[in-house]
């Protein structure tokens, strides 16, 4: 959208980027009296932690299982009592402690976090990246045919492919992005009609992407400034919802683990799925609520998803392209007004970390309740069959 100014405004006269930069400087100054002479560069420590967490899980754990293995969303998920085992609770406590440590580390890193928390000041580049990535994604869907939005959402309707091509064409100009947004919503609605709301609840990222594109065509700079917060939330919710799937339906992944037993690092498959879910949930939660280490979290999780393409090839590359492009834009953008608002408080570093830990543990149970409640509301306790999604054999035709 080359014709639009990249400086956004809040109210009548205050530049949005200036407000954003001032808030970051205030947050940094508020913590500058703490840990003035730490014995190590904190950002280097966190980079090591991110790398270690990324390496603990093989890339196969991050491939979307519905694209590669048979599954049935109408099947009753693992009972809550069998999910909330002693192993689950212990892993929850461990990752809660890790998240609290991350927020405490933010206080140590405040002095070095200027570049990590600085506004990206490259909204035009972010927009062009998202438009190009969205266009490429829908061209790929059009070229392969028979897919609604993701590899497992198969269809015989010809019109969907032409709509996908139209969405790709609409990305050529910022002014026509709103048409692409409407096209994405139409495909999402078509997916719900074919596969049910519960299945499509895996992909709120498409709703966030549609909102981003619609606001890209808006004339109001204040409205356009909402694009990244909305996209950020939709990506993080998508990841946290996907983490819950690992706990509710671990049996979908067991065949892949049986074929490659070395992937579990000696852990029992059920315990491995618990850990895999918590790694994804924790990364996503921090990306939604963190500040100083936000870009490193995005980089760490994005690297894991990108590495999975090596193992799973074209299918995984096409399926994960929207989320990878969105995470690249999130890395460029840095903290959004939502992040600054969450951290614009006079609370001490310890109180912030404690609040984050409580919010994290509460979010785990909230997402579990929503996931199970939505599945039950649509399917009850017995399989219906009419909305059972396709197996890996049909999804792998991409």
N, C-alpha and C positions, 0 to 999 in steps of 0.2 A: 504494500500500500504506500507507494512512493510519494504520493501527493499529500500525505498527512504528516503533521508535525509530530515528532516523537516525544515532545514534552507534554505531560498530562497535567491537568489542573484540578484542584479541589476548591469548591466555592467559586468566588468571582475573581480572585487575584493571586492566590498563593500557588506557586508551582508545586506540583505533586512530588516531583523528584527531589526538590529542595526539602520539603517536609519529611520525606522518607529518609534523606541523608541526615537531617538534624536529629531525628529520633534515634537513628543508629548511633550517632555521636554521643547523644545523651545517655543511652544505655551503656555505651563503652565507658564514658566518664564516671558513671555511677559506680562502676566496679573497678575502676583503675587503681583504687587504693589497696585492693586485695592482691596478694601473691605477687608482689613486685619483683621478687627474685626467685622464681621457681627454678629447681635444679635441672629442668629439661624443657624443651619447646613443647607445649601441650598439643599443638596441632599435629606435631610429629607423632606423639603418642596416639592420638585419635586415629591418625592415618593407619597406624599399625593395628589398632583394634578393628577398624573397618576391613582392612585386608584379611585379618585373621578370621573374622566372621564370614567374610565372603568365601574364604577357602575352606571353611568347615563343612560347607554343603556343596555337593557336586552340582553341576549345572542342570542335570536332569531333574533335580528337585524344583527347579524354577520353570520348567516347561509346563504349560497349561495342560493338565492331564486329559481334559476332554478332547484335545486335538489328537491324542495318540493312543488312547485306550478305551475300551467299551465302558459305558457308564449308563446310569438311569437316574435322572433327577426325581422321578416319581417314587423311587425306592426309599423306604424309611431310613433316615440317617442313623448313625450310631447313637444309641440312647445317651442322654445327658449323663446318666450315672456312669456309663462306660467311658465317657469323654473326661469327666472330672475325676480322674483317678489320682492316686497319690503322686504318680509320676508327673501328671499334668500340673498339679498344684506346686510341686517342687520346681518344675521348669518355669512356671509363672513367677514364683518368688525370685528365682535367679534372674530372669529377664527384667523384672521390675527393679531389682537392685542395679542391674546394668543400665537401665534407663535413668534411674536416679543419679548414678555415677556420671552419666553423660551430661546431665544438667549441672551437676557440681563442676564438672570439667569445663563447662561454658564459663563459669566464673573465673577459673584459672586462665582460660584462653582469651578473656576479654581484651587483654593488652595486645595480643597478637591477632585478634580476630577481625581487624579493620577491613582487610581485603576480602575475607570470607563473608562478612555481613554487609559490605558496601553495595549500594544499588548497582545493578548491572548497567543501567543507562543505555540499554540497547534494545528497546522495545521493538524498533523496526526490524532488527535482525531476528528477534524472537518470533515476530509475526510472520516474516518471510519463511523462516524455518518450519513453522507449524503449517503454513499454507502449502509449502513444497512437500512436506512429509505426508500431509493429508491427501494431496493430489496423487502422489506416488502410490499410496495405499489403495486408493479407490481405482486407480488404473490397473493395479495388480489384481484386484477383485474382478474388475471387468474382463481382464484378459483370461483369467482362469474360468470364470463363469460358474453359476450354480451355487454361489455363496451369498449370504445376506450381509453379515458384518464380520463374522469370525469363521475360522475353518470348519467348525462343527455345525454351524447354522446353515444347512444345505437347503436348496430350493430348486424347483423346476421352473419357476416363473422367469420368463425372459425379460420382463420389464425392469426387474431389479438391476440387471447388468447395465441397462441403458441409463438408469437413474444413477448408478455408480459412476458411469462416465460423465454424466452431467455434473455430479458433485466435483469430480476432478477438474473439469473445465471451469467451474465457478471459482476455483482457487486462484485463477490467473489474475484476478483483481480483488482488492479489498472491498470494493463496493458491492461485488456480487457474492461475497462470502455468505451473506445471509441466505441466499438461495441454496448453497451447499448445506447450511445449517438445517434448513427445512427438509432437504433430502435425507440427511442423516437421521432426523427425527422420524421421517416416514419409514425408513428401513428399520429403525428400532421398534416402531409400532408394529411393523410387519413381522418382525421377529417375535414379538410378544404374542401376536395372533397365532403364529405357527408353533411356538415352543413354550409359551407360557411366561408369566411375569417373573416367576421364581428363577427360571433359567436366565432370562435377560438381566436379572439383578446382579449377575456376575460382571456386568459391563457398564456401570455408571460413568466410566470415562468417556463414553460416546456422548452422553448427555452434557458432560462438561465441555467436550470439544465442540459440540453444537452451540452451546452458549458462548464459548470463546469466539467462534466464527460469526455468530449473529451480532455480538458486540463490536467485532472488528468493522462491521459496516455502519455502525452508529456514528453519527456526526458529533455527539457529545463526548468530549475527552474524559469527562468524569465517568461516564458509563464505560468507556473503553478501559479505564483504569481498573475496572472490576474483573477483567478477563483472566489475569493470572491467578488471583485468589480462587476464583471458581474452578479453573482448571486444576489448580493444586489440590483442592479439596476432593474433586472427583477422582483424581489419580490415587490419592491416598486411601480413599474409601474403597476403591476397586481392589487395591492390594490387601487391605485388611479383610475384606469380604473373601478374597481368595484364600487367605490364611485360614479362615474358619472352615472353608471347604476341606482343607487338609485334615482337620480334626473330625469333621462330621462324616466324611467319606474317605477315610484312609485306604479302604480296600480297593478303590479305583487305581491307586498307585502301586499297590502291592505286586501286580504282575510285572511292572517295569523293574521293581527292586529285585524280584525273583530272577529276572533275566540277568541282572547286574548286581549280584550280592555285595560286591566291593564298595558300592555307592554308600552304604550305610555306615562305613567305618567300624563295623563290628557291632553297631547298635541293633537291637531288635527293631524290625520294621515299624511296629506301632510307636515305639519311643522316638524313632527317627522322624516320623511324620509329625509328632508333637513339636519337636525341636525345629523342624523346617517351618512349620506354621508360625512359631514364635519369632523366628528370625525375620520372616516377611512382615509380620504384624508390628514388630518393634521398629524396624526400619521405617515403615510407613507412618507409624505414630509419631516418630521423631521428625520425619519430614513435614508433618502437619503442625507440630507444636514447637519444634526446636528453633534455634536462631543462629548462634555462632557457628555451629558445626553442620548447619543445614546443607550447604553445598557438598560437604564431604559425604553426608548420608546419601544424597541424591547420586553422587558419583559412585559410591560403593554399590548401591543396589542396581544402578543402571549398568555397571560393569558386569554384574552377575547375569542380568537378563541378556546382555549382549553376548556373553560367553556361551550361553545356552544355544545360540544359533550355530555354533561350531558343531555341536552334537546333533542337532535336530534339523539343520539346514533350512531350505526355502520356506517350508511350512511355518516354522517358528519365526523366521525373519518377517514374513508377511503378517502373521498374526500379532506379533509384538511391536510392529512398526509404529502404530499410534502412541503406545505408551513410551517407547524409546525416544521418539521425537519430542513428546511432551516433557519427558525428564531432562532432555537436553535444554529445552527452553527454560525449565525450572532452574537448572544449574546456572544458566546465563543470567536469569533474572535475580536470583537470590531471594532474600526475605520479602514477603509480600506485606501489605498493610495488616493482614490478619496476624502474621507472626509478630509484627511490631506491636500490635494491640495487645496480644497475649503477654508480651514481655514488658509492656509499659506499666510497670508497677514498682512500688517502693519496697516490696518484700525482699527479704534477704535471700541470698543464693540457696541457703538450706531450705527455706520455706518454699521457694519455687520448685526445688527438686522434689520435696515431699509432696507438693500438690501435683506435680507431673506424675509421680509414682502412683498416687491414688487414682488420678484420671486414667492412667494406662490400665491398671488392673480393672477399674470399672468399665473401661471400653471393651476389654476382652469379654466380660460377661454380657455387656450390652449387645455386642455383635453376635455372640452366641444365641442370645434370646431372640434377636431379630431374625437371624438365619433360620433357626428352628421354627419360629412362629410363622414366618413366611412360607416355609416348605409345608408345614402342616395346614395352613389356611388354603393352600392350593391343591394339595394332594391327600390330606388326611393321613391315616396310617396304612392305607392300602394302595398299592400301585394301580394306576388307571390305564397306563399303556398308551393312550392316544397322544401324550406329549413326551414320550420317551425319546431322547435325542439319539442321534446316529452314533455308530461305533467308530473306532479308529479307522477301519477299512474304508469307509466312505469319506471320512474327513481328510484322509491322506491323499486325496486326488488332486489337491492343489499343486 
